[in-house]
Amino acid sequence: MSPKAQKTILITGCSSGIGAASAAALRNRGWRVVAACRKPEDVARKQAEGYASVRIDYEDSASVEAGHREALELLGGRLDALFNNGAYAIPGMVEDLPREALEAIFAANLFGPHQLARLALKTMRAQDEGRGAGRIVQCSSVLGFAAARARGAYNSTKFALEGLTDTLRLELRGSPIKAILIEPGPIATPFRANAALQYARWIKPLTPDSFWRELYAKQVEPRLRGEGEKDRWELGPEAVAEILLRALEAREPRARYRVTFPTKAAAVMKRLLPQKAFDAVLAKA
């Protein structure tokens, strides 16, 4: 594929997991990829691996703006797609979530991706002699439409991301710019290890006095340590990368792409079951 014909994409959260797998899959497919990372050392590592890479930390507004600008320079001024992928979780029961914890996770999981999407949209609208073209792909989760206990912080950011993206899709109706959601379920990534760090920061100091201290000790903390049986439905991050390719290259992409059996099953149950019955299923997650 010649440089002029190459499609271009900016992917966030590329230090590992879904972002790293997606960057590799798109590059192998012939796309020109800018692989963004939050930490400077990860940016340097991706560059050493042969990627164009920039720093984007969703919680740092200035880095979002600078990262978008630098990505455009690396891509010759054209952006065909954005994959907003980076996010983290703060495990903890809702009544134990400090306001400051929610402010931090919303900055990382919603406000930063929204800021980057707005910048990308402005770029995409100016392309093709002002006719505009491009795709905004948002990485949501099964927890973006099905809640689960002790995941309220993450649930709320992904529910919000879904609502914002649904609205954007309606506003772009009839436009060559498309807004798309990808909803993974259990995927083998460092996500749990990152969540353990957030738990230690925000929730662990509160557990001695928490009403839920026994649940934390018996269920949440062992899960964060990786104890117990592996989820039999868990897939590798390459499964999400494969769906991303499908969403980017489909002539008419779907509004939502669900990855893993639990995500697809949860969507069916939410549609068919009474709320009380669905709640009983979710309470066991």
C-alpha positions in Angstrom: 0.0 0.0 0.0 1.5 3.3 -1.0 1.9 6.1 1.6 -0.8 8.2 -0.1 -3.3 5.3 0.0 -2.6 4.3 3.6 -5.4 4.9 6.1 -4.3 6.7 9.3 -5.3 6.1 12.9 -4.5 7.4 16.4 -4.8 4.8 19.1 -4.6 5.6 22.8 -3.5 3.3 25.7 -1.0 1.4 23.6 1.5 0.5 26.4 -0.1 -3.0 26.6 -3.3 -5.0 26.2 -6.0 -3.9 23.8 -4.1 -0.8 22.6 -0.9 -2.6 21.9 -2.7 -5.5 20.1 -4.7 -3.0 18.0 -1.7 -1.0 17.0 0.1 -4.2 15.9 -3.0 -5.4 14.0 -3.6 -2.1 12.2 0.1 -1.7 11.3 0.2 -5.3 9.9 -2.9 -4.4 7.9 -1.1 -1.5 6.2 -2.5 1.4 8.3 -0.3 4.3 9.4 -0.6 4.1 13.2 0.3 6.6 15.9 0.4 4.6 19.2 -0.2 6.9 22.1 0.8 6.1 25.7 0.3 7.8 29.0 3.9 7.4 30.3 7.0 8.9 28.5 8.9 5.7 29.0 6.2 3.7 27.2 6.3 6.3 24.4 10.0 5.7 24.1 9.5 1.9 24.1 6.9 2.1 21.3 9.2 4.3 19.3 12.0 1.7 19.8 9.6 -0.9 18.4 9.2 1.1 15.2 5.9 2.9 16.0 5.2 6.6 15.7 4.2 7.4 19.2 3.1 10.4 21.3 2.2 11.0 24.9 -1.5 11.3 25.7 -2.6 11.2 29.4 -6.4 11.6 29.5 -6.2 13.2 32.9 -3.8 15.9 31.6 -5.8 18.2 29.2 -2.6 19.8 27.8 -1.2 16.4 26.9 -4.4 15.5 25.0 -4.2 18.7 22.9 -0.4 18.3 22.3 -0.7 14.6 21.6 -3.4 15.2 19.0 -1.3 17.9 17.3 1.9 15.8 17.3 0.0 12.8 15.9 -1.3 14.9 13.0 2.2 16.0 12.2 3.3 12.4 12.2 0.4 11.4 10.0 0.9 14.2 7.5 -2.2 16.1 8.6 -4.7 13.4 7.9 -6.7 11.4 10.5 -9.0 8.7 9.2 -9.8 7.1 12.6 -9.4 7.5 16.3 -9.6 4.6 18.7 -10.2 6.0 22.2 -9.0 3.0 24.2 -7.3 3.9 27.5 -9.2 3.5 30.8 -8.9 2.1 34.3 -11.1 0.9 37.2 -11.4 1.7 40.9 -12.8 -1.4 42.5 -15.0 -0.5 45.5 -18.6 -0.3 46.7 -20.5 2.9 45.7 -20.8 4.2 49.3 -17.0 3.9 49.7 -16.1 5.9 46.6 -14.7 9.3 47.6 -15.8 12.2 45.4 -12.1 12.8 44.5 -11.9 9.2 43.2 -14.9 9.7 40.8 -13.4 13.1 39.6 -10.2 11.3 38.8 -11.7 8.3 37.0 -14.2 10.5 35.0 -11.2 12.6 33.8 -9.4 9.5 32.6 -12.3 7.5 31.2 -14.7 10.2 29.9 -13.5 13.8 29.9 -10.1 13.0 28.2 -11.6 10.7 25.5 -14.3 13.4 24.9 -11.7 16.1 24.5 -9.7 14.0 22.1 -12.8 13.0 20.1 -13.7 16.7 19.7 -10.2 17.5 18.3 -10.4 14.5 16.0 -13.8 15.5 14.7 -12.6 19.0 13.9 -9.7 17.4 11.9 -12.0 14.9 10.1 -14.6 17.6 9.2 -11.9 19.6 7.3 -10.7 16.6 5.2 -11.6 15.7 1.6 -12.1 19.3 0.5 -14.4 20.0 3.5 -16.7 17.0 2.9 -15.3 15.3 6.0 -14.6 11.7 6.6 -13.5 9.5 9.5 -14.4 7.1 12.3 -14.5 7.7 16.1 -14.3 4.3 17.8 -14.8 4.3 21.6 -13.8 1.3 23.7 -16.6 0.7 26.2 -17.3 -2.5 28.1 -20.0 -5.0 29.0 -20.0 -2.8 32.1 -21.1 0.1 29.9 -24.6 -1.4 29.8 -24.7 -4.0 32.6 -23.8 -2.9 36.1 -21.9 -5.1 38.6 -21.2 -4.8 42.3 -18.0 -3.1 43.4 -17.5 -1.7 40.0 -19.6 1.5 40.3 -16.8 3.9 39.4 -16.0 2.1 36.2 -19.6 1.3 35.4 -20.6 5.0 35.6 -17.8 6.2 33.3 -18.6 3.6 30.7 -22.4 4.1 31.0 -21.7 7.8 30.4 -19.3 7.1 27.5 -22.1 5.0 25.8 -24.6 7.8 26.3 -22.3 10.4 24.9 -21.3 8.2 21.9 -25.0 7.3 21.2 -25.8 11.0 21.1 -22.8 11.7 18.8 -23.8 9.0 16.5 -27.3 10.6 16.1 -25.7 14.0 15.5 -23.5 12.6 12.8 -26.4 10.8 11.1 -26.0 11.2 7.3 -22.4 12.3 7.7 -19.4 10.3 6.4 -18.0 10.5 9.9 -19.2 7.6 12.1 -19.2 7.1 15.9 -18.9 3.4 17.0 -18.8 1.6 20.3 -16.8 -1.6 21.0 -18.0 -3.5 24.1 -15.4 -6.0 25.3 -16.1 -8.5 28.1 -13.3 -10.4 29.9 -10.1 -9.7 28.1 -6.6 -10.8 29.3 -4.8 -7.5 29.9 -3.0 -5.8 32.8 -6.3 -4.2 33.6 -6.7 -6.0 36.9 -3.2 -5.1 38.1 -3.9 -1.4 37.3 -7.2 -1.7 39.2 -5.3 -3.1 42.2 -3.2 0.1 42.3 -6.3 2.3 42.3 -7.9 0.1 45.0 -4.9 0.6 47.2 -5.0 4.3 46.6 -8.7 5.0 47.2 -10.5 2.1 48.9 -8.0 0.1 51.0 -7.5 2.9 53.5 -11.3 2.9 54.2 -11.8 -0.8 54.5 -11.3 -1.1 58.3 -14.3 1.1 58.9 -16.3 0.0 55.9 -19.7 -1.8 56.1 -18.3 -3.9 53.3 -14.9 -4.9 54.8 -15.7 -8.6 54.8 -16.7 -8.5 51.1 -13.5 -6.7 50.3 -11.4 -9.3 52.1 -13.2 -12.4 50.8 -14.1 -11.4 47.2 -12.6 -8.1 45.9 -9.0 -8.4 47.2 -8.5 -12.1 46.1 -9.9 -11.2 42.7 -7.4 -8.4 42.4 -4.6 -10.7 43.4 -5.6 -13.1 40.5 -6.7 -15.9 42.9 -9.3 -18.4 41.9 -10.1 -20.0 38.5 -9.5 -18.1 35.3 -12.6 -16.9 33.5 -13.3 -19.5 30.9 -14.7 -16.9 28.6 -11.7 -14.7 28.7 -10.1 -13.9 25.3 -6.8 -12.2 24.4 -6.6 -8.6 23.4 -6.3 -9.7 19.8 -10.0 -10.5 19.8 -10.7 -6.8 20.3 -8.2 -5.8 17.6 -10.0 -8.0 15.1 -13.3 -6.4 15.9 -11.7 -2.9 15.6 -10.5 -3.8 12.1 -14.0 -4.9 11.2 -15.5 -1.7 12.5 -13.0 0.5 10.6 -13.2 -1.3 7.3 -16.9 -2.1 7.1 -18.7 0.0 4.5 -21.5 0.7 7.0 -20.3 0.0 10.5 -22.6 -1.1 13.2 -23.4 1.2 16.2 -22.0 -1.5 18.6 -19.6 -4.4 18.4 -19.7 -6.9 21.3 -16.7 -9.0 22.1 -16.8 -12.3 24.1 -19.7 -14.5 25.0 -20.5 -12.9 28.4 -21.0 -9.5 26.7 -23.3 -10.9 24.0 -25.2 -12.9 26.6 -25.6 -9.9 28.9 -27.0 -7.9 26.0 -29.6 -10.5 25.3 -30.6 -10.9 29.0 -30.9 -7.2 29.4 -33.3 -7.0 26.5 -35.4 -10.1 27.5 -35.4 -10.4 31.3 -37.4 -8.3 33.8 -35.2 -6.0 35.7 -35.5 -8.0 38.9 -34.4 -11.2 37.2 -31.5 -9.3 35.4 -30.4 -7.8 38.8 -30.3 -11.3 40.2 -27.9 -12.3 37.4 -25.7 -9.2 37.8 -25.5 -9.7 41.6 -23.5 -12.9 41.0 -20.9 -11.3 38.8 
